[in-house]
């Protein structure tokens, strides 16, 4: 039994296989892959702590922030969701030092298969973490830029032809399936690459394949929410993205519940 404040699991890859570790305190983690087939109980203890300032909050915004931090923290700036709005290169931002460390850094534009082909942007140091968090089974870098703004401009041009959103329900039901035409579909998308940014285009197209610890993918999706269901219990049958997959098609988004204080119990009833 563990009493913890939930936070998204940390991840690693070995031979294309994704491994999940859930932090349970400052020094220890729980290896989630080993919990497949075990019954997990997550009991909400009616406390939510802001992931930015650490204060108690009645409601969580944007995956873990109190309302004040949601409005003021640099990590919740509009350009986090819309890279093309980033003004760090103009020395403008909620916290310019944070912007320098996070947005005035090399960024990748990528194509990924998450149940649908999509385009995305992430800081170079976040590969492959970003792909894992989105549940991608295939991904390929198509451009590298010196900052977030330029990557966002490329994404804006490409999303006129391809989605920039993950269809999360389809992603979960897709399990470990891949797109047999991924490379050709990606190359077709690149015909729309904006020529004014061609100097940032990557020509060496390396496809990464990711496999998740999934015993069985859900046939439909029933999202579980601690605000509505303070006790979530079930046999774990898989993990994908930041979702725990349970029997009876129940799914639980760890990242969505960042800062929720819970009692976590695991029954090793294989």
C-alpha positions as a printed Julia matrix, in Angstrom:
270×3 Matrix{Float64}:
   0.0     0.0     0.0
   1.31    3.46   -0.94
  -0.02    6.92   -0.14
   1.18    9.16   -2.95
   0.48   12.29   -4.95
  -0.01   11.07   -8.49
   2.35   12.23  -11.19
   2.85   10.98  -14.7
   5.02    7.9   -14.9
   8.6     8.1   -16.1
   9.46    5.99  -19.14
  12.35    4.3   -20.86
  12.83    2.13  -23.95
  14.75   -1.1   -24.37
  14.69   -2.87  -27.73
  11.66   -0.78  -28.78
   9.73   -1.88  -25.66
   8.36    0.84  -23.4
   8.92    0.57  -19.64
   6.91    2.54  -17.07
   7.94    3.63  -13.57
   5.47    5.42  -11.27
   7.15    7.73   -8.71
   5.91    6.91   -5.2
   8.24    9.25   -3.27
  11.32   11.36   -3.9
  13.62    8.36   -4.25
  11.52    5.31   -5.19
   9.39    4.24   -8.13
   6.99    1.39   -8.81
   7.75   -0.62  -11.96
   4.32   -0.67  -13.58
   5.11   -3.25  -16.25
   5.33   -5.87  -13.5
   1.82   -5.02  -12.33
   0.13   -6.32  -15.48
  -2.46   -8.93  -14.5
  -2.61   -7.63  -10.92
  -5.58   -5.85   -9.34
  -4.93   -2.17   -8.68
  -7.0    -0.01   -6.32
  -6.7     3.77   -6.53
  -8.55    5.55   -3.72
  -8.82    9.35   -3.86
  -8.05   10.97   -0.48
  -9.85   14.24   -1.36
  -6.73   16.36   -1.61
  -5.2    17.9    -4.73
  -1.83   19.66   -4.67
  -0.71   22.09   -7.38
   2.26   20.69   -9.29
   3.75   24.21   -9.57
   3.38   25.84   -6.15
   2.51   22.77   -4.06
  -0.55   24.35   -2.45
  -3.86   22.59   -1.9
  -6.4    23.34   -4.61
 -10.05   22.42   -4.96
  -9.73   21.89   -8.7
  -6.93   20.95  -11.04
  -6.32   22.82  -14.31
  -4.24   21.67  -17.28
  -3.12   18.42  -15.67
  -2.08   19.53  -12.21
  -2.13   23.31  -11.72
  -4.14   25.49   -9.34
  -6.01   28.31  -11.06
  -3.44   30.97  -10.15
  -0.52   28.94  -11.52
  -2.57   27.98  -14.56
  -2.84   31.71  -15.27
   0.75   32.68  -14.48
   3.2    29.74  -14.76
   5.47   29.76  -17.83
   4.76   26.06  -18.35
   1.06   26.87  -18.98
   1.68   29.68  -21.47
  -0.46   29.6   -24.64
   2.62   28.68  -26.69
   2.89   25.36  -24.84
  -0.2    24.21  -26.75
   0.38   26.5   -29.75
   4.12   26.66  -30.52
   3.59   29.17  -33.3
   2.57   31.71  -30.62
   5.95   31.51  -28.88
   7.72   34.88  -28.59
  10.81   33.76  -26.69
  12.99   34.62  -29.7
  11.75   38.21  -29.23
  12.69   38.11  -25.53
   9.01   37.94  -24.57
   7.48   35.4   -22.17
   6.04   34.91  -18.7
   9.53   34.0   -17.45
  12.26   34.66  -19.98
  14.79   32.46  -18.16
  12.34   29.55  -18.37
  11.77   30.36  -22.04
  15.51   30.3   -22.71
  15.87   26.91  -21.05
  12.81   25.36  -22.68
  11.75   27.2   -25.84
  14.97   28.77  -27.12
  16.31   25.26  -27.55
  16.39   22.9   -30.56
  12.94   21.53  -31.37
  11.8    18.68  -33.6
   8.81   18.54  -35.89
   7.71   14.93  -36.23
   5.11   12.66  -37.77
   3.66    9.91  -35.61
   1.07    7.16  -35.8
  -1.18    7.19  -32.74
  -4.17    5.48  -34.33
  -4.12    8.29  -36.87
  -1.19    9.96  -38.62
  -0.39   13.26  -36.93
   2.17   16.04  -36.9
   3.67   17.32  -33.67
   6.34   19.53  -32.1
   8.55   18.86  -29.1
  11.85   19.94  -27.59
  14.69   17.79  -28.91
  15.46   16.46  -25.43
  11.88   15.16  -25.13
  12.31   12.47  -27.78
  11.13    9.72  -27.33
   9.24   10.74  -24.15
   6.78   12.87  -26.1
   6.03   10.02  -28.49
   5.43    7.62  -25.61
   3.12   10.05  -23.79
   1.03   10.32  -26.96
   0.91    6.55  -27.4
   2.69    6.56  -30.76
   3.61    3.16  -32.19
   5.66    4.74  -35.02
   7.31    8.12  -35.33
   9.77    9.98  -37.53
  11.54   13.35  -37.17
  11.06   15.52  -40.25
  12.59   18.86  -39.17
  14.87   20.35  -36.53
  14.69   24.05  -35.68
  16.68   26.27  -33.28
  13.57   27.31  -31.32
   9.93   26.49  -30.62
   8.45   29.27  -32.76
   9.93   28.04  -36.04
   8.87   24.46  -35.31
   5.36   25.77  -34.67
   5.31   27.59  -38.0
   6.14   24.35  -39.8
   3.46   22.49  -37.85
   0.84   25.13  -38.73
   1.61   24.71  -42.44
   1.45   20.9   -42.28
  -1.71   20.66  -40.18
  -3.64   22.06  -43.1
  -3.09   18.61  -44.6
  -2.77   16.32  -41.56
  -4.11   16.32  -38.0
  -2.08   17.71  -35.11
  -4.33   15.97  -32.56
  -4.19   12.48  -31.08
  -7.52   10.64  -31.23
  -6.88    9.17  -27.77
  -9.74    6.67  -27.8
  -8.63    5.28  -31.16
  -5.04    5.3   -29.9
  -5.97    3.09  -26.93
  -8.12    0.68  -28.95
  -5.32    0.44  -31.5
  -3.06   -1.34  -29.0
   0.35   -2.02  -30.53
  -0.88   -1.91  -34.12
   1.28   -0.04  -36.63
   0.53    1.59  -39.96
   1.84   -0.57  -42.8
   1.99    2.5   -45.05
   3.57    4.76  -42.42
   6.7     5.65  -44.4
   4.8     6.28  -47.63
   2.13    8.28  -45.8
   4.85   10.34  -44.14
   6.59   10.98  -47.45
   3.28   12.01  -48.99
   2.82   14.51  -46.16
   6.29   15.92  -46.78
   5.21   17.07  -50.23
   3.39   19.83  -48.3
   6.48   20.89  -46.33
   6.67   24.72  -46.42
   9.54   25.71  -48.69
  10.39   28.84  -46.69
  11.56   26.54  -43.89
  13.3    23.94  -46.08
  16.67   24.61  -44.42
  15.33   22.91  -41.29
  14.06   19.78  -43.03
  15.63   16.45  -42.09
  16.48   14.23  -45.04
  17.57   11.12  -43.15
  14.17    9.66  -42.29
  14.57    7.14  -39.47
  11.37    5.44  -38.31
  11.14    4.58  -34.62
   8.79    1.79  -33.54
   7.43    1.59  -29.99
   5.75   -1.39  -28.3
   3.73   -0.97  -25.1
   3.1    -3.46  -22.27
  -0.41   -4.44  -23.32
  -1.99   -7.83  -22.68
  -5.23   -6.78  -24.38
  -6.4    -3.5   -25.9
  -9.88   -2.18  -24.97
 -12.61   -2.73  -27.53
 -14.28    0.45  -26.32
 -13.14    3.06  -23.83
 -14.68    4.0   -20.48
 -12.61    6.83  -18.99
 -12.37    6.81  -15.19
 -12.22   10.1   -13.25
 -11.39   10.36   -9.53
 -13.61   13.43   -9.16
 -16.63   11.33  -10.09
 -15.41    7.89   -9.01
 -13.18    8.25   -5.92
 -12.31    4.54   -5.88
 -11.05    2.99   -9.09
 -10.32   -0.72   -9.01
  -9.61   -3.36  -11.58
  -7.19   -5.85  -13.08
  -4.49   -4.06  -15.06
  -4.19   -5.4   -18.6
  -1.98   -2.78  -20.19
  -0.33    0.64  -20.22
  -0.17    3.01  -23.17
   0.57    6.7   -23.35
  -0.09    7.77  -19.77
  -3.16    5.53  -19.49
  -3.64    2.5   -17.3
  -5.85   -0.02  -19.09
  -8.14   -2.17  -16.97
 -10.5    -5.04  -17.63
 -14.04   -4.13  -18.69
 -12.62   -1.4   -20.97
 -11.89    1.01  -18.12
  -8.98    3.42  -18.63
  -7.32    5.84  -16.2
  -5.21    8.82  -17.26
  -2.34    9.25  -14.79
  -1.25   12.61  -16.17
  -4.77   14.03  -15.96
  -4.69   13.32  -12.18
  -1.33   14.94  -11.41
  -1.33   16.17   -7.8
  -4.21   13.98   -6.63
  -3.39   12.36   -3.3
  -4.36    8.71   -3.4
  -3.97    5.43   -1.59
  -2.57    2.91   -4.05
  -3.0    -0.8    -3.31
  -1.88   -3.66   -5.53
  -3.03   -7.24   -5.1
  -0.56   -9.66   -6.63
  -3.27  -12.08   -7.71
  -1.91  -13.39  -10.99
